[in-house]
């Protein structure tokens, strides 16, 4: 009976990480797990990690496409002249 209680408490503690894993949120899983394990002992850290596990921040809805175009214009570089300083000397 005591072993079952320990398993239930561990599962409750790791609930945010379990939720992120079940949701297949691989991009967010590492961040959730770190916050959950490191700060989960505080109520605030546990709640923050649970919110992170349920958030879709940084993810696009299914069926959404993004078009990106990059315009690379003329790139001018400036090479400083190390042979002469302002007075014409090194």
MIDOSE-1310 file (N, C-alpha, C; in nm, 2 decimals, decimal comma, always signed):
residues 90
xxxx	+0,08/-0,12/+0,00/+0,00/+0,00/+0,00/+0,09/+0,13/+0,00; +0,19/+0,12/+0,08/+0,28/+0,24/+0,08/+0,35/+0,26/-0,05; +0,39/+0,15/-0,12/+0,45/+0,17/-0,25/+0,36/+0,23/-0,35; +0,23/+0,20/-0,35/+0,13/+0,25/-0,44/+0,12/+0,40/-0,41
xxxx	+0,12/+0,44/-0,29/+0,11/+0,58/-0,25/+0,23/+0,66/-0,30; +0,35/+0,60/-0,29/+0,47/+0,67/-0,34/+0,46/+0,68/-0,49; +0,41/+0,58/-0,57/+0,40/+0,59/-0,71/+0,30/+0,70/-0,75; +0,19/+0,71/-0,68/+0,09/+0,81/-0,71/+0,14/+0,95/-0,68
xxxx	+0,22/+0,97/-0,57/+0,28/+1,10/-0,54/+0,38/+1,14/-0,65; +0,46/+1,04/-0,69/+0,56/+1,07/-0,80/+0,49/+1,11/-0,93; +0,39/+1,03/-0,96/+0,31/+1,07/-1,08/+0,25/+1,20/-1,07; +0,20/+1,24/-0,96/+0,14/+1,37/-0,94/+0,25/+1,48/-0,95
xxxx	+0,36/+1,46/-0,90/+0,47/+1,55/-0,91/+0,52/+1,57/-1,05; +0,52/+1,46/-1,13/+0,57/+1,47/-1,27/+0,45/+1,49/-1,37; +0,34/+1,52/-1,32/+0,22/+1,53/-1,41/+0,24/+1,63/-1,52; +0,30/+1,75/-1,50/+0,33/+1,83/-1,62/+0,42/+1,77/-1,72
xxxx	+0,52/+1,70/-1,68/+0,61/+1,63/-1,78/+0,53/+1,52/-1,85; +0,45/+1,45/-1,78/+0,37/+1,34/-1,84/+0,27/+1,40/-1,94; +0,21/+1,51/-1,91/+0,11/+1,58/-2,00/+0,18/+1,62/-2,13; +0,30/+1,68/-2,11/+0,38/+1,72/-2,23/+0,42/+1,60/-2,32
xxxx	+0,45/+1,49/-2,25/+0,49/+1,37/-2,33/+0,37/+1,31/-2,40; +0,25/+1,31/-2,33/+0,13/+1,25/-2,39/+0,08/+1,34/-2,51; +0,10/+1,47/-2,50/+0,06/+1,56/-2,60/+0,15/+1,56/-2,72; +0,26/+1,48/-2,71/+0,36/+1,47/-2,82/+0,42/+1,61/-2,85
xxxx	+0,44/+1,69/-2,74/+0,50/+1,82/-2,76/+0,65/+1,81/-2,73; +0,72/+1,75/-2,83/+0,86/+1,72/-2,81/+0,94/+1,85/-2,80; +0,90/+1,95/-2,87/+0,98/+2,08/-2,86/+0,97/+2,14/-2,73; +0,86/+2,12/-2,66/+0,84/+2,18/-2,53/+0,87/+2,09/-2,41
xxxx	+0,88/+1,96/-2,44/+0,90/+1,86/-2,34/+1,02/+1,88/-2,25; +1,14/+1,91/-2,31/+1,26/+1,94/-2,23/+1,24/+2,05/-2,14; +1,19/+2,16/-2,18/+1,17/+2,28/-2,10/+1,07/+2,25/-1,98; +0,96/+2,18/-2,02/+0,87/+2,14/-1,91/+0,93/+2,05/-1,81
xxxx	+1,01/+1,96/-1,85/+1,07/+1,86/-1,76/+1,17/+1,93/-1,67; +1,25/+2,02/-1,72/+1,35/+2,09/-1,64/+1,28/+2,18/-1,54; +1,18/+2,25/-1,58/+1,11/+2,34/-1,48/+1,03/+2,25/-1,38; +0,98/+2,14/-1,42/+0,90/+2,05/-1,34/+0,99/+1,98/-1,23
xxxx	+1,11/+1,93/-1,27/+1,20/+1,86/-1,18/+1,27/+1,96/-1,09; +1,31/+2,08/-1,15/+1,39/+2,17/-1,07/+1,30/+2,25/-0,97; +1,19/+2,30/-1,02/+1,11/+2,39/-0,94/+0,97/+2,33/-0,90; +0,94/+2,21/-0,94/+0,81/+2,15/-0,91/+0,78/+2,14/-0,76
xxxx	+0,88/+2,13/-0,68/+0,86/+2,12/-0,53/+0,79/+2,25/-0,48; +0,81/+2,36/-0,55/+0,73/+2,48/-0,51/+0,60/+2,47/-0,59; +0,50/+2,52/-0,53/+0,37/+2,52/-0,59/+0,37/+2,60/-0,72; +0,44/+2,71/-0,72/+0,44/+2,80/-0,83/+0,52/+2,73/-0,95
xxxx	+0,63/+2,67/-0,92/+0,70/+2,60/-1,03/+0,62/+2,48/-1,09; +0,55/+2,41/-1,01/+0,46/+2,30/-1,06/+0,35/+2,36/-1,15; +0,29/+2,47/-1,10/+0,18/+2,53/-1,18/+0,23/+2,58/-1,31; +0,35/+2,65/-1,31/+0,41/+2,71/-1,43/+0,44/+2,59/-1,53
xxxx	+0,50/+2,48/-1,48/+0,53/+2,37/-1,57/+0,41/+2,31/-1,63; +0,30/+2,30/-1,55/+0,17/+2,25/-1,60/+0,11/+2,34/-1,71; +0,12/+2,47/-1,69/+0,08/+2,56/-1,79/+0,16/+2,55/-1,92; +0,29/+2,54/-1,90/+0,38/+2,52/-2,02/+0,34/+2,39/-2,09
xxxx	+0,31/+2,28/-2,02/+0,27/+2,16/-2,08/+0,15/+2,17/-2,16; +0,05/+2,25/-2,12/-0,07/+2,26/-2,20/-0,07/+2,37/-2,30; +0,03/+2,46/-2,30/+0,04/+2,57/-2,39/+0,09/+2,52/-2,53; +0,04/+2,59/-2,63/+0,09/+2,56/-2,77/+0,18/+2,67/-2,82
xxxx	+0,24/+2,74/-2,73/+0,33/+2,85/-2,77/+0,44/+2,81/-2,87; +0,44/+2,88/-2,98/+0,55/+2,85/-3,08/+0,50/+2,75/-3,18; +0,38/+2,70/-3,17/+0,34/+2,60/-3,26/+0,22/+2,65/-3,34; +0,22/+2,62/-3,47/+0,11/+2,66/-3,56/+0,00/+2,56/-3,56
xxxx	-0,12/+2,60/-3,58/-0,23/+2,51/-3,59/-0,21/+2,42/-3,71; -0,27/+2,30/-3,70/-0,26/+2,20/-3,81/-0,32/+2,26/-3,94; -0,25/+2,24/-4,05/-0,29/+2,29/-4,18/-0,25/+2,43/-4,21; -0,18/+2,49/-4,12/-0,13/+2,63/-4,14/+0,00/+2,63/-4,21
xxxx	+0,02/+2,71/-4,32/+0,15/+2,71/-4,39/+0,21/+2,85/-4,37; +0,34/+2,86/-4,38/+0,41/+2,99/-4,37/+0,50/+3,00/-4,49; +0,49/+3,11/-4,56/+0,58/+3,14/-4,67/+0,68/+3,24/-4,62; +0,81/+3,21/-4,64/+0,92/+3,30/-4,60/+1,00/+3,33/-4,72
xxxx	+1,03/+3,46/-4,75/+1,12/+3,50/-4,85/+1,22/+3,59/-4,79; +1,34/+3,57/-4,84/+1,46/+3,65/-4,79/+1,52/+3,72/-4,91; +1,53/+3,85/-4,90/+1,58/+3,93/-5,00/+1,73/+3,97/-4,96; +1,82/+3,91/-5,03/+1,96/+3,94/-5,00/+2,01/+4,04/-5,10
xxxx	+2,01/+4,17/-5,06/+2,06/+4,28/-5,14/+2,21/+4,28/-5,15; +2,26/+4,39/-5,20/+2,40/+4,41/-5,20/+2,46/+4,43/-5,06; +2,56/+4,35/-5,03/+2,62/+4,36/-4,90/+2,76/+4,43/-4,91; +2,77/+4,54/-4,85/+2,90/+4,62/-4,86/+2,97/+4,60/-4,72
xxxx	+3,09/+4,56/-4,73/+3,17/+4,55/-4,61/+3,28/+4,66/-4,61; +3,32/+4,70/-4,50/+3,42/+4,80/-4,48/+3,54/+4,74/-4,42; +3,65/+4,75/-4,49/+3,78/+4,70/-4,44/+3,86/+4,81/-4,39; +3,88/+4,82/-4,26/+3,96/+4,93/-4,21/+4,11/+4,92/-4,26
xxxx	+4,16/+5,04/-4,28/+4,30/+5,05/-4,33/+4,39/+5,05/-4,21; +4,46/+4,95/-4,19/+4,55/+4,94/-4,07/+4,69/+4,99/-4,10; +4,71/+5,03/-4,23/+4,85/+5,07/-4,26/+4,87/+5,22/-4,22; +4,77/+5,30/-4,22/+4,79/+5,44/-4,18/+4,68/+5,47/-4,07
xxxx	+4,72/+5,54/-3,97/+4,63/+5,59/-3,88/+4,59/+5,74/-3,92; +4,53/+5,81/-3,84/+4,48/+5,95/-3,88/+4,59/+6,04/-3,91; +4,71/+6,02/-3,86/+4,83/+6,11/-3,89/+4,91/+6,06/-4,00; +4,87/+5,94/-4,06/+4,95/+5,89/-4,17/+5,06/+5,80/-4,13
xx	+5,06/+5,77/-4,00/+5,17/+5,68/-3,95/+5,10/+5,56/-3,88; +5,18/+5,46/-3,86/+5,13/+5,34/-3,79/+5,13/+5,37/-3,64
